[in-house]
């Protein structure tokens, strides 16, 4: 093992002495982060949204402000979205002596450039789909025709979770290559594309904490990317999720960390990249073994809304350990289940309509086991109302003793909320609930243990 703790950035802040946390972001992920961090600390969210402000059951305040993170005084900074990470916000905060959870711009390039991510996977020997990187349509289409269906075309740069096409139509894939490389579809983000072979098998989302060298996996989740039932319609940022995933046990999680995440962190370290934050691994469990679909450099959305509510203990202290390079706490999760259903605006994802008044928020939040996380909302003028202000508007999470109970509660919350043109999938976690899950055999005191603290072997780090 690589057993020497990394140097503490920001002058050696004590991870246990965090009383105020600044969360950067404005979506449902940041709302969920604020609520769980708010168990043990006051939280300031920038720029936040009108649904975030409040007081936690533990008595800590959550406030929303438009003040930039660099101007907020806090003991710990947690950066939610990928764009400010790619832009170097974590680097600027660390240069000012702040304790930061989130990678620098060098590590964030894993998400900022899919070509770089693929290059790192190849260097690390991590299994992934066959791929090619192209800036011209002709060679991209030639390579595409060498692959069997389905075909996958991705923008190289950031595209808000919407830059991936998976299709059985060769003509559609070729047209997508043209649209992306021309700049018509995603501007500069699409002027380089990654063309991949399609993979088949169950998908799994795994969030892994990394303090620069040590790793600890959180509970796995399953998300739903397509907008419509039965995985129809266009790709989205995510229409729902559930946790735990009955088919992914602790042994498989440990294996996935060893095969997919630890080699990547070792390769990053070999390049001098000190990655402190979370690695979100999107995996396909293919018949020939697990393969990485993507790596993101932040908590997934909506996976965060089902994983973190199940976490037991102090999230603030856990993330501070990661930020300080001294990860020693093993994450533990309650023996409960969580299901999140995303409610989206009419026209999402192509051209979401905004400005519709939302009804039923209080009624949904009053339901047992239901939490409503705001994503794309805005205040209704000077009054108390809330209107839609984005594509994905709300994440309604239900907690229960089983996936079935959690799902019933989530959909009860969805039924209580309405606005003109609201849409949500009706089949989130349906198959998992019908199949039953291991929670049925646990008593209320049982817990899941997240991934044990592990580190790349010394020879992996040194290569």
N, C-alpha and C positions, 0 to 999 in steps of 0.2 A: 504493500500500500504506500501511497504518497501521504505520509503522516504529518508533515509540517504544515500548521495552519497558515493560510495566506495572510499577508499583512492587512490590517484593518484600514479601509479607506476612510478619509474624512477625519483623521486624527484619533482614531481608536475609540469611538463612541461605544459605551457599554450597551450591548444588545438588550440587557434586562432593564435599562433605565429609560425606556421609551414611554412618554406620556402623551405625545401628540404626533399624529401621522398625517402627512400630506399625500393624498391620492391624486394622481394626474389622470384625467379622463372625464367623460360625460355620459357613458352608456350604462347598460345593465350590468356588465362586468364590474365596473367601478362602484355601482350601487351595492352589489353583493359584497365586494371587497370591503367597502366602508362599514356595512352592517356587521361583518364578522370581525374586522379589526376593532370595531367599536365595542366589542365585548370587554376590552381591557384598556382602551385608549380613546382620547378625543380624536376626531378625524375631520380634516378639512379637505374638501374635494374641489379641484379646479380643472375645467370650468364648471363641472357638475351639471345638475339639471334640477328642475323644481320639485321632483319627487324624492330627492336624496336627503334634504334637510330634515332633522328630527333628533330624537333622543332614544338611545338604545335601551332595552330592558334593564341593562346593567347600570344605567344612569350616565353614560358618556354621550357627549354631544357630537352630532354630525352636521357640518355646515357646508354650504356650497358658495363658492366665490369665483369671481372672474379675475382675481389677482393672479398673476403668473407665478408658477412654482418657485422660480428663483427669488421672488420677493416674499415668500411665506416662510415663517420661522417654524420649524418642526424638528422632531428628533429622528424621524425616519421618513423617507420619500419613496413611494411605491408608484411606479409609472405603468399605467394600464395599457394604452394603445401602442401599436407598433410604430406609427409615424414619428412621434417625438423621440422614440428610442433610436430609430434610424437617423434622425436629425441631430443626435448627439446630446440630448438633454441630460442623460445620466452622466456623461463626461463633464458637462458644465457644472452640474451640481456637485460632483465629487471634487472638481477643481476648487470649489468654494468651501470645501471641508465638510460636506454633508454626507450622511449615511444613506445610501441609495440601494433600493432593490430594483434591479433592471440592468441589462447589459449596456456597455458602451457601444458607440457606433460601429466599432469593428466586429463585435459579436452580433449586433443587431442586423448586420448584413446577411445573416442566415435567412432572414425573412425579407430584407430589402431587395435581395437578388436571388431568384430561384436558381439561376445558373451557378452562383457562388455556393448555394446550399448543396446542389448536386455535386459540384466539384469537391466540397468537403466530405460528402458521403463517400464518394469514390476514393478519396485519399484515406479515409478512416476505415474503409472496407465494410461499410454498413450496407446491407442488402436494400436495394431500391429498384424501381422500374428502369428498364432500358430507356435511354433518352438521348436527344441531340439538342444543341443550342444554336439558334439561327438568327441572323439579322436580315436575310433576304428570303423572299417567298419561294423562289424556285427550288433551292436546296432543301428548304423545310418541307415542301410538298413531296419531293423525291424521297426523303427519309420517311415521311408519313406513310408512303405507299409500301415501304418495306415491312411495316408493322401490321399485325392482325388487329381487327376490331375488338373492342372499342378503342377509339383514338382519343388522346388527351392533348390539349393545347393550352399552355399557360403563359400569361404575361410574365416577363422577368421581374418587373418592378411591382410596387404595391398597388393593389387594385381593390382594396376594401373587401376582400373575400369574394369578389365577383369575377376575377380574372382567369377562371379555369373553365374550360369547356370539355365535357366528356360526352362523346357521341358515337353512335353506331353508323353515322352517315359520313362517308368520305367527302362528299360534296360540302357538307356543313363544316367539317374540319378544315377543308381547304379555304372556304370562304372566311372562316374565323382567322386563319393565318393572315389572309389579306387585310382584314379589318384591323387586326392588332398591329401588324408591322407598318401599316400606313399611318398609324396614329389616330385613325378615326374612332376606334373603340375605347382606348385607354390612354391616349396621348403618348407622352414619352415613356410611360411605364410599359407600354406594349411594343416598343420598337425593337425589342429583342424577345424572342419566344423560346420556350422549352417545349419540345414535342416528345411525348412519352408513349410507351405501350400502356394499354389499359390493364389493370389488375382486377382479380375477382376474389371474393371472400368476405368474411365479416370485417367491419372496420372497428377500430378502437382508438380512443383519444387518451393519451397518457401525459399527465403534467408531472414534470420532474424538477424538483428544486436543485439548484447547483450553486455552491459557494465559491466556485473557481476550481475546485478539485473534487469535493465530496458531493454525492448525489443522494436524494431521498425522493422516492416516488409518492405522489398522492394517489388517492383512490381513482381507479379508471372510470371513464365515462363513455357513453355512446352518443354521438350527435347525429342530426338529420339535416343534410345540406340542401336537399331539393325543396322547393317551395310547396309543392302539392302532395297530397296523399299518395301512397304507394310509390314514393320517390319519383314523382312526375314533376314536370315544370322545370323552370330554370334553376341554376345553382344560386345559392344565397350565402350570406354570412353565417347562417344556421337558424333553423326553425324550431329547434327543441333538442333536449338531451335528457339522459337519465343516468343515475349512478346508484348502486354499483352495477357492474356488468357481470351477470351470473357466470358467463363462460370464461371470464378472465380472473383467475384466482391468483393468490399471492405468488405461487411458484412461476406462473406465466409472467406476471409483472416483473419479477426479479430477472427472468430470462430476457425480457424485452429491454430492460435497462442495460443488461450486460451486452446484448447484441447490437442495440441501436443507439443508446445514449452515451454510455461510457466511452466507446471508441471515438465518438464525435468530440466529446470534451477533451480527450487526450490529444486529438488532432488540432483542436483549437489552441490548447496549451503549447503545442509544439510550434505554433505560429506566434506565440507570445500574447494570445488573447485570454484575458482573465475574465471569464464569464460568470457574473453573479446575478442571478435572477431565476426565472423559470424557463424551462424548455418544454414546449408543447409538441409532442410527437404525434402526428397523425399516421396510423399504421393500418396496413391491410394484412389480415391473417390468411395468407394464400395457402393453397394445398402444398406448396413447396417450402412453406415457412413464412415468418413475418417479414414484411417489406415496408420501408418508410415511404409514405406518400408525400409528407411535408414535415418541416420543422418550423414552428413559429416561436417567437422570442418573448411571448407574453402569455398571460392566462387566456385560455380559450373563452369564447363567448358564443353560445350559452353554457359551455361546460362548467365555468366558474360558478354559475348559479345553481348547480346541483352538487358539485364537489365540496365547495367551502362550507355550505350550511351543515354538512355532515361531519365537519372537522371538530374534534374534541380538543380542548386546551386553548392555548394562547397563540393565535395567528400572528399578532404583532411581534411577540418575542421570536417566533419561528422565522419570520421574514427578516427581522433584524439580525439574527444569527447568520442568515445567508448573506446579507449585505456586508456584514463585518468579516466574512470569510471564516466563520467559526460555527459551522453547522454541526450540532450535536444532538438535537432533539429529533426523535423519530415521530413523524406524524401519525396520529391515531384517529380513527373515524368511528362514529356511532354505528351500531348495528341496525340502522334505519335505511330507508331508500328515499331518493329525491327524483322528481320528474319536473322538468321545466318545459312549458309550452310558450313559444314566442307568438305574440300577436303583432301583425304587421299592417301597414297602410294599404289601401287600394292602389294598385299599380306597382307595388314592390315586386321585383327589384329594379325594373327598368325605369319607371318614372313614378315614384311614390307620391301620392297626394298628401298634402299637409294642411294643418289648420282646422281639422275636425275636432269638435269638443268631445272629450272622453267622459263617459258616465260610468258609475258603479265601482270606482276605485276603493272607496271606503268599505263598501259592502264586501268586496272580494278580500280585502285585507283583514276583515273581521272573521273570516271563516277559519276554522281550526286547521292548523298545519299549512296555511297558505301565506306566501310572501309575494308581493308584487314589486318587481325591480323595474325601475324606469330606464328606458334606453333613449328613444327619440320623442321626448315630450318637451313642451314649453308652457310657460304660464299664460293664462288667458287675460291679457291686459293687466289691469290693476286688481282684478278680482281673484277669488280663490280657485277658479277653475283651471283645468289643464287641457291643452290641445295637442294633437299629433304634430310632430316636428321632424319626422324622419321616416325611413322605411320600416325598420324594426322598432316598434314603439314600446312594447312592454314584454317582460319575461315573467310569466306566472309560474311560481315554483310551489309544488306540493311536497310535503314531507310526510312519510308514513312508515308503518312497521314493515311494509312490503312494497314492491314496485306497483302492485295493483292498487293498494290504498293511496300511495303517493300520486299515482296517475289520476285516480278518482278525485282527489282533492285539487290537483292542478286544474283539471277540466271544470270543476265546480267554480273555481276562481275565474276561469275564462268565461264561463256562462254568465257570471255576474257583471262583466264589463262589456261596454258596447260603445261604438261610434260608427258613423256612416262609412261603409266600405271596409270595415275591419275584416281581416282574414287570419286564419290559423289552421294548421293541419289538425285533423281529427285522429291521427293514428300514431302520435308520438308514444313510444314505449308500449304500444298495443301488444306486439308479439311477446315482448319480455314479460308483461303482466300476465298474459295468457299461459305462458310456460311456467309461471311460478318462479320463485327464487329462494336462495339459501336463507334469506332473512326469516322465512316462516319457521325455521328450526331454532332460532336464537331467542334467548330471553332478553329483557330490556337492558341488561347490563353488559351484553356482549359488545365487543368493539372489533373493528378491522384495524390492522396495523398497516400503515403505509410502508413504502419501500424502506428497508433498513439503510442506515448511512453506509455508503460504499464509495470507493474511490478507484480511479483507473490504476492499474498496476504500474510500477515505476517504469518498466520497459516500454509501456504504451505511451507514457508521458514524454519519455526521452526521445522517441523516434523522430 
